Amino acid sequence: MEALADALSLIMQPCYDLTGNWWVAILLFTVIVKVILMPMALWCQKNAIVMVKLMPDLNRLKVKYFGDAETIGEKQNELYKEKHYHPLLSLVPLAVQILILFGLVDVIHRITDNGAPGTEFLGMIPVEDGGLSWVMPVLAGISAIIMGFAQNRINPLQREQSRAEKNTTNGLSIALSFFLGIFVAAGMAFYWICSNLTSIAVQALCNIIIKPRKHIDYDDLAASREELEGLNALAGPKRKWYQRDPLAKREKTDYKRFFSIVDKHLVFYSERSGFYKYFKGAIEWLLDNSDVRIHYVTNDPNDQIFAIAEEQPRIFPYYIGEQRAITLMMKMDADVVVATLEDLENYYLKRSYVRKDIEYVFFFHHMTSTHLTPHEEAFDHYDALFCAGPHQVAEVQAAERRRGLAPKRLVEGGYDLLDQEIADYEALAGRENERPVILIGPSWQEDNILDSCVDDLIGSVLGKGYRIIVRPHPEYTKRYPARWEALQARWADEDPAELFFESDFSSNESTFSSDILVTDWSSISCDFSFSTLKPTIFIDTPMKVGNPDWEKLDMEPTDISLRNQIGRSLTLDKVDRFADEVASMLSEREAWRERIREVRAGFVFNLGHGARTAGEFLLETVLDKQDQRAADRPSSGRHAAAPAAEDGKAVA
C-alpha cells in the first residue's frame, strides 16, 4: 500500500501546491483520478449497454421457461457467453475506488501527521474524535443519495433495473458511504463525497460519448418487460412478507405428486371448475369403457373435480395455480393432453419442451365459428381439434390452406355439452310457465346489451304479461360490479315476479324454463336454441371480433349466419320493435321448433353421442401413443429397462 500511497501523493501534492488548500486539493485530486479512470468508465458503459441489450432476450427466457430457475440460469449463462457479457465488470469501479481509498489512508496521515496549519479537521475521525466531525458521515450519506437519484435516471443499466434492484444498489451505496464517514478521517470522507458527486458528471459524459439510444431497442425492451410483468401478475395480488399463501403448500404437494408419476397417458387441463362440463362426457365414457387413469390439472382450488375424484379412484386431480401451471406445462410428460385453452404456445402456456411427441387435443367450448372471436393463431399449436360441427372442420381447413399450415387432425366429434343440455331440458318436459318467460342473457364485452339498451328492452315488455329474467355473464358481474348494481337499483321497485335479476349461475334452470332468449353475441344462443328448440332474439350491438382478418377466409362465421336461422336480429335503432318481435315469435313456437330442429341436425356432429365419440377418440389416441412408444423402446438386452408405467395399458 505504501507504493500506492506514494503514487497518489504524486498527484495530491501538486494539487495542494496549485491551490494552497488541502480541501480544494482533494477535490482537484478526485477530478484528476476520474479523468485517469475515464477509459475504465467507458469500458463499463459498453458493458452496461450490452446488458441492457440482452434484457429483452433475458425477459423472454424467463417467460419461456417460467418457474424453471435451473433452466433459466443455464440459458442465461449461455446468452452471456454468446454476447461476451461479464456480469462482474460492474463491480470494477467500486473495487478501484476502495483500492484508492486504502492508498489514500496513508496520504491523509502523511498530511495530518506533519501538523501543518489547517489540517486538524482533515484528520479527525468521527467515531474517535466526535464533535463537528460527525457532519462528514452525514454529508457522505447525502452524497450517495444524490448519486443514486441521478444514476437511476442516467445510468443505462441502473435505470432499467427493477425498483428492488435500484433500492438494493442505492441502499448499499448509502450504507457504505455513511459507514466510511464514521470510521475514516474527515479528509478521506471528503474524497468519497467528491467521488460520489463527480461520478454523476462522469456518467453524463459517458452517455455523450457512447449514446445508449444508438445501441438499445427500448421499444423491444418495453414489450418484453410487459410480457414478463403480465406473467408475474398471474400470481395475484402480492402479499406482505409475513403473509403466507394458504394454498401454497397444497399446490406444492400436488405439483410434486404430478411429476412423481411416470408414463402418464392422459392429462386434462382446466382453467376453472366450470370447464369440467366440456370434458364430463368424455371422462365418464373413459371411466366406464376403459381402465385408463385420468390426470386432471386445474387452476381452481375449489374445482368440482376434487369431489368427483373422491367417488372415482381413477381420477387424479391436482391443484396448480396459474403461475406454476406455466412451469408444469413446459415440463409436461404425458401421451395426450386435452384442453379448452385457446392460444397454446402463443402466450404463457407452452407445449412441453421435455417431450416433443405429446398429442395436444383441443375441445371447443362453443359450437360457433373458429375464425371470428378466436385469434387467428388460436389453434395453431394443437395436434387435433375435436370439432363440434362441419362448419368448424371447413373453416380450419380453409385457414390452413390460406396460411400454408400443416393439416391437423380434425375429429368429427360433436358437442357433448349440448347432449347434456338436451337431456336436462327433456327431464323438465311437461312443465309450463304461468306466463311467458323472457331471458336476457348477454355477453360481457364492452357495449353489450346491459351497457347499451337493456332499459329500453325491459321497459317495452314490462307489465305486458311476461316474466323477465336478466342473467348477466358471470364475467360481467366480476369486472363491472358497479354497473350491475346500478342496473338493479334502477329497477328495484319492480315486482320480482315480473322482473328478476339473477346472480346465481350454478344452475341452468332459468335457461331451460325460458320461452325466448335475448342476447347479443354470446354463444349461449346455440346452447339455448339447440337444447330447447326455442328461438333467440339477437341485438346487433358492436360485434365481438378477436381476429381482425376474419373476412380473408371468405366464409361467413356462424356467429353471424345463425342469427336469422335460429331467431331474428334487431339493430340498436330498431329495439322499439322488440315487444312486437317477442309477441310474434311466441305465437309461432311450433314453426320455430321445427326450423331450429332442422338447423341443428346439420350443424352438430353425432348429436346425442358426443361423449362416446370423444371417449373413443381419446382412447384410440392413447393406445396409438402407447404402441408407438413400445415400438421405439430399446430392447432390455441393450439398454437399462425403462421405468414401470404408472398406468396400465388402457383397454376398451
Summary of the structure (lengths in Angstrom):
residues: 652
radius of gyration: 35.3
end to end distance: 83.5
largest distance: 114.2
contacts: 2025
relative contact order: 0.08
helix: 58%
strand: 9%
